[in-house]
Amino acid sequence: MSIDNAGPAPAPTEFGALFTRSWELFKRNWIVSLPPIVAGFFATIIIAAFTVAVIIGALATHGVEHASAGFAGFAIVGSLVLLVLVVLLGLWSQIAMYAMADAAWARGSTTFADGFAAFWSRGSAVFVSWIGVIGVALLAFILLLPTLGLSIIALTFVTMYVLPAAIVGRRGGFEAVGESFRLIRRFFVPSLVTWLALYAIQYALSFLMYGAIVPLQFSMASTGSSTTLQMPQVPLLVFSGAGGIVTVLVLLAYAGFSAIVLVGLYRDLTAQPTP
């Protein structure tokens, strides 16, 4: 539905109902959170394998300073291929997550097939929308000082509907960026409340990382007149490492819930009649 030149709109779904319904959907469709985890896992393996290959190649040629032209070419081409693969994994993870969230709202359930189907049909549009968001980000950095940093804070707010528009609304890349701005302008209050709530929950979850890191920092602090950092005990290292991994996984899982909330709100807002 076109929302150009739209005037005041009817009130969308009530805030509490949106989050309650989103949570119910998320509990039944927790696999919405898996695409970023899967993509991160494979990206880590690919990067580690490439790093090991470069190290072995460097040692075989008696150090990087004596590396042959063939090895240098391998490193350059390999880096470009690595970059492309990581970008494709990131692209797939975002498209799959939002497409699966949309299927959850539409049918009540979803599978990875929804994510793969959307990747082939919406990949180019989402990639172009990334370019548009980068342009908006550059503008935000230009306005950083004149706005006292508010432009950076507002960046994620004004672009909160870009991915839903490109994937769920099947908009073109730059069209999705424009629709996000129009939706923000027309439904400013519900958009702001939802964005603040999602950000507050994410900020609270990020404190789990402090619970894992702070004990490690205290154990390494110098004691008495000594200025040498202390070596933490192995159990504490294991605890901090496990806590960090758990925090990352929790935040990635929360990204799936956020996708469900944003897709639900987007579907509701675009369904509002145009005055």
Residue, then its C-alpha position, 0 to 999 in steps of 0.5 A: m500500500s502506498i503511503d505517499n502524501a498520507g495524513p494523520a493515521p488511525a492508531p495502530t496496534e496497541f504497544g502492549a499487544l504488539f509485544t505480547r503477540s510477538w513474544e508468543l510468536f517468538k516462543r513458537n518460532w525461536i528458529v527466527s534467531l538462528p540465521p545470525i548464529v548460523a552465519g556467524f558460525f560459518a563466517t568464523i570457520i571461513i576466516a579461521a581457515f583462511t588465516v591458517a592458510v595464510i600463516i602456513g603459506a607465509l611460513a612455507t615461503h620463509g616469512v611474509e617479506h620473502a613471499s613469492a608473487g604467487f603467494a601474494g596473489f593468493a592472499i589478495v584474491g583470497s581476501l576478496v573472496l573472503l570478503v564476498l563470502v562474509v557479506l553474503l552470509g550477513l545478507w542471508s542472515q538478515i533476509a532469512m531472519y526477517a522473512m521467517a518473522d514475516a512467515a510467523w506473522a502470516r501463518g503462525s509458523t516458519t521454517f528455514a525454507d522461508g528464509f532461503a526463498a526470500f534470499w534469492s528473491r530479495g537479496s539484490a534489493v536488500f543489498v541496495s538498501w544497505i547502500g542507502v543506509i550507508g549514505v544515511a549514515l554518512l550524512a549522520f556523521i556529517l551532522l554529528l557536531p551540529t546536532l551534538g551527536l543526536s544524528i548518530i542516535a537517530l540513525t537506527f531510529v529513522t532506518m528501523y523499517v528499511l529491512p521490513a520494507a525491502i523484505v516484507g513489503r518487497r520494496g526496491g532498495f532505495e524505495a525501502v529507505g524512503e518508506s522507512f522515513r515516511l512511516i517514521r513521519r506518519f507514525f512517529v509516536p508508536s515508532l519511537v516507543t517501540w524503538l526505545a523499548l527494543y533498545a532498552i531491552q537490548y541495553a539491559l541484556s548487554f549487561l550480562m557481558y559485564g557480569a562475565i568481564v568485571p570479575l576477570q578485571f578485578s582478578m587481574a588488578s595489581t595488589g599492594s605496591s606491585t604494578t604487574l597485572q595478575m594472571p587470573q585463575v583458569p576457572l575464572l577464565v573459563f567462567s568469563g569466556a563462557g559468560g561472554i559466549v552466552t551473552v553474544l548468543v542471547l543478544l543474537a537470539y534477541a535480534g530474532f525477537s526484535a525482527i518479529v516485533l518490527v515486522g509485526l509493527y510494519r505489517d500493521l502500519t502499512a495496513q492502516p488506511t490512507p486518509 
